[in-house]
Amino acid sequence: MYALVDCNNFYASCERVFRPDLQNKPIAILSNNDGCVIARSNEAKRFIPMGAPAFKFEKIFKKEHIHVFSSNYALYGDMSTRVMNILSEFTPEIEVYSIDEAFLYFNGFEKYNFLEYGKKIRYKVTKSTGIPVSIGFAPTKALSKVANRIAKKFPEQTKGVYLIDSEEKRIKALKWLKISDVWGIGRKHTKRLKAKNIHTAYDFTRLPDVWVQKEMSVVGLRLKHELQGKPRLGLDEIKNKKVIATTRSFERMYTDYENLKERITTFTVSCAEKLRRQRSHCNLMMIFLHTNGHRKDLKQYSRNIVVKTEYPTNSSIDLVRYALQGLKAIYKKGYAYKKAGVIVMELTPESNPQIGLFKNEDPRHKILMQHIDHLNKSIGYQKVRFAGQDLQRMWKMNQNSLSPRYTTRLDEVIELKV
């Protein structure tokens, strides 16, 4: 049996944990630089569409008394970790699918009452973290997605937990689910399937295997079998990333080289930390710059460059040197830059480096990076920085409505007055 555990309105729920006065009030969460709406509470959904540009909806925010927050990823990430740690207490087999979702696999739990077990999981998560969750149980991953959707759609009847454990329930659920809402079926496939008079998930399961595989590949065929109750997808193992990127839009436009140099340095240090975390080296880097495409009154310029490292490395010192070489090559005076980024590619295992004949990574760098990572982990993120970085701010973004980082910053914890 599989279960999908999904945190309800996760970003909004994280804000409510520390602001109980926001219960049942509309909340909107904005993207980086407070650009557009990326998450909404149920109360806000009828007023604000997903992806709405914040500046266009300022009047509606005020009129409907919508509480607007900048993205607080430090808080959301920490709360997600807490939720996932609790879920791992209920089964050793867990796949963290996203920041607010996880698949659980129950092998050897045949005699368990899954409805009661689901209620127990839900109570423990909510009691321990304050985050409400919905849980869907089913024999396959795809059906557990369907069950979760039912649990979330009908909270009063399901109490947040739904179990598909019979053929009758499976068929009823698939007849209810629109084809556009099926996990793994995007817009193009939806359009093609509707043209073939396929409007529900149940209709999809009645298509011939040959047609599904021809039109939707083996991936679509696996999905069809999963919806029929035949397990085809196991839990995915955590795999190292093949590409690592750090890209950001700036809080304002930069014209001078020094500001861009500081941003590229910071982005590169972030990529290097991620490389070391997954024990990888990189052999190629891409550095890019963009002006503001929305400002038609300004000159436009967009350029990227790929720099090959002389040897595999994850040293922040080496990678910053290569990144700044790339920046010098593509930077042009007279333009107002709004976005930049660093992407490290052609990743290889740290444990098996390719030794060069004439030049290799300085062995002292590895020891230095280990100490820097240890210090930043023990005394606070980015407490130890490189000289080319801004010592005051790590990410320079507009975050005018940022809530405190209650769980990750000692100077921002809740204060009680007694």
Secondary structure as the mmCIF struct_conf table of DSSP 4:
data_model
#
loop_
_struct_conf.conf_type_id
_struct_conf.id
_struct_conf.beg_label_comp_id
_struct_conf.beg_label_asym_id
_struct_conf.beg_label_seq_id
_struct_conf.end_label_comp_id
_struct_conf.end_label_asym_id
_struct_conf.end_label_seq_id
STRN STRN1 TYR A 2 CYS A 7
TURN_TY1_P TURN_TY1_P1 ASN A 8 ASN A 9
HELX_RH_AL_P HELX_RH_AL_P1 PHE A 10 PHE A 18
HELX_RH_3T_P HELX_RH_3T_P1 PRO A 20 LEU A 22
TURN_TY1_P TURN_TY1_P2 GLN A 23 ASN A 24
BEND BEND1 LYS A 25 LYS A 25
STRN STRN2 ILE A 27 LEU A 30
HELX_RH_3T_P HELX_RH_3T_P2 ASN A 32 ASP A 34
STRN STRN3 CYS A 36 CYS A 36
STRN STRN4 VAL A 37 ARG A 40
HELX_RH_3T_P HELX_RH_3T_P3 ASN A 42 ALA A 44
TURN_TY1_P TURN_TY1_P3 LYS A 45 PHE A 47
TURN_TY1_P TURN_TY1_P4 MET A 50 GLY A 51
STRN STRN5 PRO A 53 PRO A 53
HELX_RH_3T_P HELX_RH_3T_P4 ALA A 54 PHE A 57
HELX_RH_AL_P HELX_RH_AL_P2 GLU A 58 LYS A 63
TURN_TY1_P TURN_TY1_P5 GLU A 64 HIS A 65
STRN STRN6 HIS A 67 SER A 70
HELX_RH_AL_P HELX_RH_AL_P3 TYR A 73 LEU A 87
TURN_TY1_P TURN_TY1_P6 SER A 88 PHE A 90
BEND BEND2 PRO A 92 PRO A 92
STRN STRN7 ILE A 94 SER A 98
TURN_TY1_P TURN_TY1_P7 ILE A 99 ASP A 100
STRN STRN8 GLU A 101 TYR A 105
TURN_TY1_P TURN_TY1_P8 ASN A 107 GLY A 108
TURN_TY1_P TURN_TY1_P9 GLU A 110 LYS A 111
BEND BEND3 TYR A 112 TYR A 112
HELX_RH_AL_P HELX_RH_AL_P4 PHE A 114 THR A 129
STRN STRN9 VAL A 133 ALA A 138
BEND BEND4 PRO A 139 THR A 140
HELX_RH_AL_P HELX_RH_AL_P5 LYS A 141 LYS A 153
HELX_RH_AL_P HELX_RH_AL_P6 PRO A 155 THR A 158
TURN_TY1_P TURN_TY1_P10 LYS A 159 GLY A 160
STRN STRN10 VAL A 161 LEU A 163
BEND BEND5 SER A 166 SER A 166
HELX_RH_AL_P HELX_RH_AL_P7 GLU A 167 TRP A 176
BEND BEND6 LEU A 177 LEU A 177
STRN STRN11 LYS A 178 LYS A 178
HELX_RH_3T_P HELX_RH_3T_P5 ILE A 179 ASP A 181
BEND BEND7 VAL A 182 VAL A 182
TURN_TY1_P TURN_TY1_P11 TRP A 183 GLY A 184
HELX_RH_AL_P HELX_RH_AL_P8 ARG A 187 ALA A 195
TURN_TY1_P TURN_TY1_P12 LYS A 196 ASN A 197
STRN STRN12 THR A 200 THR A 200
HELX_RH_AL_P HELX_RH_AL_P9 ALA A 201 THR A 205
TURN_TY1_P TURN_TY1_P13 ARG A 206 ARG A 206
BEND BEND8 LEU A 207 LEU A 207
HELX_RH_AL_P HELX_RH_AL_P10 ASP A 209 LEU A 227
TURN_TY1_P TURN_TY1_P14 GLN A 228 GLY A 229
HELX_LH_PP_P HELX_LH_PP_P1 LEU A 235 ILE A 238
BEND BEND9 LYS A 242 LYS A 242
STRN STRN13 ILE A 244 TYR A 254
BEND BEND10 ASP A 256 ASP A 256
HELX_RH_AL_P HELX_RH_AL_P11 TYR A 257 ARG A 277
TURN_TY1_P TURN_TY1_P15 GLN A 278 ARG A 279
STRN STRN14 SER A 280 THR A 291
TURN_TY1_P TURN_TY1_P16 GLY A 293 HIS A 294
TURN_TY1_P TURN_TY1_P17 LYS A 296 ASP A 297
BEND BEND11 LEU A 298 LEU A 298
STRN STRN15 SER A 302 THR A 313
HELX_RH_AL_P HELX_RH_AL_P12 SER A 316 ILE A 330
TURN_TY1_P TURN_TY1_P18 LYS A 333 GLY A 334
STRN STRN16 TYR A 337 MET A 345
BEND BEND12 GLU A 346 GLU A 346
STRN STRN17 THR A 348 PRO A 349
TURN_TY1_P TURN_TY1_P19 GLU A 350 SER A 351
BEND BEND13 ASN A 352 ASN A 352
BEND BEND14 LEU A 357 PHE A 358
HELX_RH_AL_P HELX_RH_AL_P13 PRO A 363 ILE A 379
TURN_TY1_P TURN_TY1_P20 TYR A 381 GLN A 382
BEND BEND15 LYS A 383 VAL A 384
TURN_TY1_P TURN_TY1_P21 ALA A 387 GLY A 388
BEND BEND16 GLN A 389 GLN A 389
BEND BEND17 LEU A 391 GLN A 392
BEND BEND18 MET A 394 TRP A 395
TURN_TY1_P TURN_TY1_P22 ASN A 400 SER A 401
HELX_LH_PP_P HELX_LH_PP_P2 LEU A 402 PRO A 404
TURN_TY1_P TURN_TY1_P23 TYR A 406 THR A 408
HELX_RH_3T_P HELX_RH_3T_P6 LEU A 410 GLU A 412
BEND BEND19 VAL A 413 VAL A 413
#
